[in-house]
Amino acid sequence: MTSPTNLAVHVDAVLTNISIAFMQNRNNFVAGRVFPNVPVSKQSDRYFTFDRGDFNRDEARVRAPGAESAGSGFNLDNTPTYYAPVTSFHHDVPWQTMANADQVLDLTRAATDFVMQKLLIRKEIDWVSNYFAGSLWTNDWDGVASGATGNQVIQWSDPINGNPIENVRAAKTAIMQSTGFEANKFVIGRQVYDALVDHPDIIDRVKYSGGVGNGNPARVSKEALAMLFEVDEVVVANAIQNTASDGLTNAHSFIAGKRALLTYAAPAPSLMAPSAGYTFSWTGYLNQGNEFGIAVKRIPMDTKEADRVEGGMAFAHKLVSADLGFFWDTIVA
């Protein structure tokens, strides 16, 4: 007598407590975490820029009895502009598909997450293009494997000749000397972070902060790097993208690449205060109030018998002071 097989006693069903999707952690994206967001009511407009040279010139003088005080003026530029184009993306969920879907599949939620991730990736790519690339900043350097000359340094992935601590300190001094402001944020690609936490010079600075048996083992964290480089925050760009077209083999890579940016970012937008960059968000159109500047809506499409989940954003990443940044390209091998 034969025993019943597994298939005879159990029919495979869809699990209702698990599904697999690769939604990136929102903290992977740096586009909304470095420079202040400025809500604006119009898609395009102008803003004022004061000449910092006028403010930093030594012109006060001793005043003789009966004489006029020394005086001068400052220049004001109202030509800088921003323009916030509208970017959008949608996914349609057919009503027949929704009606026939298993309970575990919340297709509207899946569509919302899908749309949101597409927009976050696009915003991150735009951020990298406007802030995290060569030929943008006054101080624009390259990492090289050997023979550094001019605006070059040895790559920080070189444990012997690479000198990230000295390079970052020199960059901070350069920004301070040019602008009078202390760089407060250090943005690095994931491969750069990996190289820094393993660099012997950095490990040597933190190795006595903990050890075996004291419940606080020595490790190089983002917080430790921030203390070492004397900045408020080290921001690691972990977001990835698939550059392969649909139907081809996936080709995933980090959006930010092997780059680093030391910069000053204002704590919040304000008058008479500098910042290396701003994000102008056109809230007058989408009225988006979330930290990502994205609005998502659900639109019944009667002619298609589907629900369209559509997301939109209107923003402009604007580099407003190139002297407030120090950029390194290909800083690790």
LUMSE-637594 format. One record per residue (C-alpha): x, y, z. Coordinates in pm, whole numbers, always signed. Example, Ala and Ser with C-alpha at 12.3 -4.5 7.8 and 13.67 -1.06 7.14 Angstrom:
! residues 2
+--------+--------+--------+
!     px !     py !     pz !
+--------+--------+--------+
!  +1230 !   -450 !   +780 !
!  +1367 !   -106 !   +714 !
+--------+--------+--------+
! end
This chain:
! residues 333
+--------+--------+--------+
!     px !     py !     pz !
+--------+--------+--------+
!     +0 !     +0 !     +0 !
!   +150 !   +334 !   -103 !
!   +152 !   +639 !   +123 !
!     -9 !   +962 !     +8 !
!   +234 !  +1211 !   -141 !
!   +285 !  +1563 !    -13 !
!    +89 !  +1700 !   -306 !
!   -205 !  +1480 !   -217 !
!   -239 !  +1619 !   +134 !
!   -145 !  +1982 !    +76 !
!   -215 !  +2229 !   -201 !
!    +37 !  +2516 !   -212 !
!   -123 !  +2851 !   -133 !
!     +6 !  +3205 !   -121 !
!   +134 !  +3304 !   +223 !
!    -66 !  +3589 !   +372 !
!   +205 !  +3721 !   +606 !
!   +493 !  +3770 !   +363 !
!   +572 !  +3903 !    +19 !
!   +903 !  +3995 !   -140 !
!   +978 !  +4344 !   -269 !
!  +1300 !  +4543 !   -278 !
!  +1189 !  +4883 !   -151 !
!  +1496 !  +5085 !    -59 !
!  +1515 !  +5238 !   +285 !
!  +1424 !  +5606 !   +257 !
!  +1743 !  +5692 !   +449 !
!  +1943 !  +5564 !   +151 !
!  +1852 !  +5882 !    -34 !
!  +2038 !  +6203 !    +48 !
!  +1854 !  +6448 !   -179 !
!  +1640 !  +6579 !   +106 !
!  +1897 !  +6549 !   +385 !
!  +2182 !  +6782 !   +293 !
!  +2059 !  +7126 !   +187 !
!  +1753 !  +7313 !   +320 !
!  +1420 !  +7294 !   +142 !
!  +1260 !  +7624 !    +43 !
!   +882 !  +7608 !    -22 !
!   +793 !  +7849 !   -304 !
!   +457 !  +7958 !   -438 !
!   +571 !  +8011 !   -798 !
!   +737 !  +7772 !  -1041 !
!  +1015 !  +8021 !  -1115 !
!  +1142 !  +8335 !   -947 !
!  +1449 !  +8531 !   -844 !
!  +1641 !  +8568 !   -520 !
!  +1894 !  +8821 !   -392 !
!  +2265 !  +8754 !   -344 !
!  +2494 !  +8986 !   -147 !
!  +2862 !  +9014 !   -242 !
!  +3046 !  +8863 !    +53 !
!  +3361 !  +9054 !    -41 !
!  +3185 !  +9379 !    +47 !
!  +3100 !  +9247 !   +394 !
!  +3453 !  +9116 !   +466 !
!  +3652 !  +9425 !   +361 !
!  +3836 !  +9628 !   +633 !
!  +3694 !  +9975 !   +585 !
!  +3615 ! +10110 !   +932 !
!  +3850 ! +10398 !  +1026 !
!  +3931 ! +10619 !  +1324 !
!  +3705 ! +10925 !  +1319 !
!  +3866 ! +11263 !  +1376 !
!  +3677 ! +11534 !  +1571 !
!  +3422 ! +11704 !  +1345 !
!  +3490 ! +11468 !  +1055 !
!  +3246 ! +11235 !   +885 !
!  +3264 ! +10865 !   +957 !
!  +3412 ! +10630 !   +699 !
!  +3152 ! +10458 !   +486 !
!  +3098 ! +10243 !   +179 !
!  +2826 ! +10030 !    +21 !
!  +2756 !  +9674 !    -82 !
!  +2657 !  +9518 !   -412 !
!  +2331 !  +9328 !   -450 !
!  +2260 !  +9084 !   -732 !
!  +1898 !  +8997 !   -814 !
!  +1969 !  +8802 !  -1132 !
!  +1995 !  +8447 !   -984 !
!  +1684 !  +8243 !  -1059 !
!  +1536 !  +7901 !   -998 !
!  +1294 !  +7698 !  -1211 !
!  +1108 !  +7399 !  -1069 !
!   +991 !  +7167 !  -1349 !
!   +718 !  +6913 !  -1278 !
!   +829 !  +6549 !  -1275 !
!   +572 !  +6271 !  -1256 !
!   +528 !  +5894 !  -1287 !
!   +227 !  +5660 !  -1271 !
!   +129 !  +5296 !  -1247 !
!   -214 !  +5166 !  -1352 !
!   -392 !  +4891 !  -1158 !
!   -671 !  +4729 !  -1366 !
!   -998 !  +4674 !  -1180 !
!  -1015 !  +4312 !  -1300 !
!   -670 !  +4245 !  -1158 !
!   -764 !  +4401 !   -824 !
!  -1084 !  +4196 !   -806 !
!   -897 !  +3873 !   -879 !
!   -593 !  +3937 !   -655 !
!   -523 !  +3732 !   -345 !
!   -579 !  +3908 !    -15 !
!   -207 !  +3935 !    +55 !
!   -162 !  +4155 !   -251 !
!   -256 !  +4512 !   -169 !
!   -201 !  +4630 !   -523 !
!   -281 !  +4995 !   -451 !
!    -23 !  +5008 !   -175 !
!   +228 !  +4826 !   -397 !
!   +163 !  +5075 !   -675 !
!   +211 !  +5367 !   -433 !
!   +543 !  +5229 !   -311 !
!   +648 !  +5161 !   -671 !
!   +569 !  +5515 !   -782 !
!   +731 !  +5667 !   -473 !
!  +1056 !  +5479 !   -528 !
!  +1072 !  +5582 !   -894 !
!  +1039 !  +5948 !   -796 !
!  +1295 !  +5920 !   -517 !
!  +1546 !  +5768 !   -757 !
!  +1485 !  +6047 !  -1010 !
!  +1525 !  +6314 !   -739 !
!  +1847 !  +6152 !   -617 !
!  +1992 !  +6142 !   -968 !
!  +1905 !  +6509 !  -1012 !
!  +2069 !  +6592 !   -678 !
!  +2389 !  +6413 !   -784 !
!  +2391 !  +6598 !  -1118 !
!  +2356 !  +6938 !   -950 !
!  +2583 !  +6894 !   -646 !
!  +2784 !  +6573 !   -662 !
!  +2973 !  +6602 !   -989 !
!  +3285 !  +6764 !  -1130 !
!  +3314 !  +7122 !  -1261 !
!  +3050 !  +7254 !  -1020 !
!  +3240 !  +7369 !   -712 !
!  +3520 !  +7623 !   -677 !
!  +3733 !  +7354 !   -514 !
!  +3715 !  +7057 !   -753 !
!  +3968 !  +6781 !   -691 !
!  +4030 !  +6427 !   -818 !
!  +4156 !  +6117 !   -646 !
!  +4438 !  +5931 !   -821 !
!  +4620 !  +5605 !   -752 !
!  +4966 !  +5766 !   -757 !
!  +5164 !  +6072 !   -863 !
!  +4917 !  +6333 !   -740 !
!  +4974 !  +6679 !   -889 !
!  +4776 !  +7003 !   -902 !
!  +4418 !  +6948 !   -785 !
!  +4474 !  +6579 !   -710 !
!  +4516 !  +6369 !   -397 !
!  +4600 !  +6005 !   -344 !
!  +4284 !  +5800 !   -320 !
!  +4162 !  +5730 !    +32 !
!  +4137 !  +5359 !    -43 !
!  +4519 !  +5353 !    -34 !
!  +4594 !  +5260 !   +330 !
!  +4954 !  +5379 !   +307 !
!  +4960 !  +5695 !    +97 !
!  +4598 !  +5808 !   +115 !
!  +4546 !  +6078 !   +378 !
!  +4175 !  +6155 !   +424 !
!  +4217 !  +6329 !   +761 !
!  +4471 !  +6578 !   +626 !
!  +4276 !  +6627 !   +301 !
!  +3947 !  +6704 !   +477 !
!  +4115 !  +6935 !   +728 !
!  +4280 !  +7130 !   +446 !
!  +3944 !  +7150 !   +266 !
!  +3775 !  +7287 !   +579 !
!  +4044 !  +7551 !   +610 !
!  +4005 !  +7648 !   +243 !
!  +3628 !  +7696 !   +281 !
!  +3670 !  +7893 !   +603 !
!  +3937 !  +8120 !   +452 !
!  +3727 !  +8192 !   +144 !
!  +3387 !  +8239 !   +307 !
!  +3424 !  +8275 !   +684 !
!  +3196 !  +7974 !   +737 !
!  +3286 !  +7635 !   +881 !
!  +3183 !  +7335 !   +669 !
!  +2925 !  +7135 !   +864 !
!  +2830 !  +6840 !   +641 !
!  +3036 !  +6570 !   +475 !
!  +2853 !  +6372 !   +205 !
!  +3017 !  +6052 !    +83 !
!  +2930 !  +5766 !   -147 !
!  +2897 !  +5419 !     +5 !
!  +3233 !  +5295 !   -131 !
!  +3399 !  +5603 !    +18 !
!  +3245 !  +5526 !   +356 !
!  +3370 !  +5166 !   +335 !
!  +3723 !  +5288 !   +260 !
!  +3724 !  +5542 !   +543 !
!  +3607 !  +5304 !   +816 !
!  +3892 !  +5066 !   +722 !
!  +4162 !  +5330 !   +681 !
!  +4439 !  +5270 !   +937 !
!  +4482 !  +5641 !  +1014 !
!  +4116 !  +5669 !  +1110 !
!  +4109 !  +5342 !  +1302 !
!  +4413 !  +5461 !  +1496 !
!  +4220 !  +5772 !  +1610 !
!  +3927 !  +5576 !  +1751 !
!  +4077 !  +5246 !  +1863 !
!  +4114 !  +5356 !  +2224 !
!  +3748 !  +5452 !  +2251 !
!  +3653 !  +5091 !  +2321 !
!  +3787 !  +4741 !  +2339 !
!  +3727 !  +4378 !  +2426 !
!  +3545 !  +4325 !  +2752 !
!  +3417 !  +4676 !  +2818 !
!  +3088 !  +4649 !  +2631 !
!  +3189 !  +4925 !  +2392 !
!  +3400 !  +4769 !  +2115 !
!  +3604 !  +5005 !  +1901 !
!  +3435 !  +5079 !  +1571 !
!  +3428 !  +5359 !  +1317 !
!  +3071 !  +5483 !  +1279 !
!  +2925 !  +5780 !  +1094 !
!  +2910 !  +5960 !  +1427 !
!  +3277 !  +5885 !  +1493 !
!  +3370 !  +6013 !  +1148 !
!  +3170 !  +6331 !  +1210 !
!  +3360 !  +6391 !  +1534 !
!  +3693 !  +6317 !  +1370 !
!  +3629 !  +6549 !  +1074 !
!  +3464 !  +6809 !  +1301 !
!  +3135 !  +6833 !  +1113 !
!  +2777 !  +6814 !  +1232 !
!  +2691 !  +6516 !  +1016 !
!  +2840 !  +6259 !   +784 !
!  +2579 !  +6165 !   +523 !
!  +2629 !  +5836 !   +339 !
!  +2467 !  +5812 !     -4 !
!  +2340 !  +5452 !    -19 !
!  +2074 !  +5480 !   -290 !
!  +2109 !  +5250 !   -590 !
!  +1961 !  +5235 !   -937 !
!  +1923 !  +4974 !  -1209 !
!  +2066 !  +5117 !  -1530 !
!  +1954 !  +4823 !  -1747 !
!  +1647 !  +4857 !  -1967 !
!  +1341 !  +4641 !  -1902 !
!  +1403 !  +4285 !  -2019 !
!  +1783 !  +4302 !  -1989 !
!  +2002 !  +4170 !  -1710 !
!  +1985 !  +4396 !  -1404 !
!  +2279 !  +4633 !  -1363 !
!  +2264 !  +4789 !  -1019 !
!  +2505 !  +5056 !   -900 !
!  +2528 !  +5331 !   -640 !
!  +2385 !  +5657 !   -773 !
!  +2640 !  +5878 !   -594 !
!  +2947 !  +5685 !   -704 !
!  +3292 !  +5712 !   -547 !
!  +3277 !  +6080 !   -457 !
!  +3281 !  +6308 !   -154 !
!  +3157 !  +6660 !    -80 !
!  +3245 !  +6874 !   +218 !
!  +3006 !  +7166 !   +241 !
!  +2827 !  +7422 !   +451 !
!  +2449 !  +7385 !   +456 !
!  +2235 !  +7634 !   +646 !
!  +2026 !  +7474 !   +924 !
!  +1717 !  +7633 !   +764 !
!  +1644 !  +7883 !   +488 !
!  +1659 !  +8241 !   +613 !
!  +1734 !  +8596 !   +511 !
!  +2092 !  +8725 !   +504 !
!  +2233 !  +8375 !   +556 !
!  +2446 !  +8169 !   +316 !
!  +2413 !  +7808 !   +216 !
!  +2596 !  +7614 !    -52 !
!  +2267 !  +7489 !   -192 !
!  +1891 !  +7501 !   -162 !
!  +1605 !  +7289 !   -291 !
!  +1320 !  +7506 !   -415 !
!   +994 !  +7309 !   -390 !
!   +696 !  +7445 !   -580 !
!   +429 !  +7386 !   -318 !
!   +196 !  +7630 !   -492 !
!   +129 !  +7359 !   -752 !
!   +133 !  +7027 !   -572 !
!   +100 !  +7143 !   -211 !
!   +328 !  +6861 !   -107 !
!   +403 !  +6882 !   +262 !
!   +612 !  +6571 !   +317 !
!   +988 !  +6563 !   +357 !
!  +1036 !  +6419 !     +7 !
!   +844 !  +6692 !   -173 !
!   +629 !  +6431 !   -346 !
!   +250 !  +6421 !   -386 !
!    +74 !  +6093 !   -472 !
!   -288 !  +6064 !   -585 !
!   -526 !  +5789 !   -696 !
!   -722 !  +5857 !  -1015 !
!  -1009 !  +5634 !  -1136 !
!   -965 !  +5574 !  -1511 !
!  -1313 !  +5473 !  -1625 !
!  -1222 !  +5427 !  -1991 !
!   -940 !  +5189 !  -1895 !
!  -1127 !  +5032 !  -1604 !
!   -825 !  +5091 !  -1385 !
!   -702 !  +5300 !  -1096 !
!   -404 !  +5518 !  -1178 !
!   -164 !  +5580 !   -892 !
!    +27 !  +5891 !   -994 !
!   +303 !  +6076 !   -816 !
!   +445 !  +6415 !   -890 !
!   +706 !  +6657 !   -764 !
!   +816 !  +7005 !   -864 !
!  +1155 !  +7112 !   -736 !
!  +1487 !  +7267 !   -831 !
!  +1818 !  +7164 !   -676 !
!  +2016 !  +7487 !   -691 !
!  +2384 !  +7532 !   -611 !
!  +2390 !  +7891 !   -487 !
!  +2746 !  +7931 !   -351 !
!  +3021 !  +7728 !   -515 !
!  +3280 !  +7853 !   -264 !
!  +3099 !  +7676 !    +20 !
!  +3185 !  +7331 !   -108 !
!  +3493 !  +7115 !   -158 !
!  +3444 !  +6820 !   -395 !
!  +3650 !  +6508 !   -461 !
!  +3579 !  +6283 !   -760 !
!  +3690 !  +5918 !   -781 !
!  +3831 !  +5954 !   -431 !
!  +3851 !  +5576 !   -387 !
!  +3964 !  +5315 !   -636 !
+--------+--------+--------+
! end
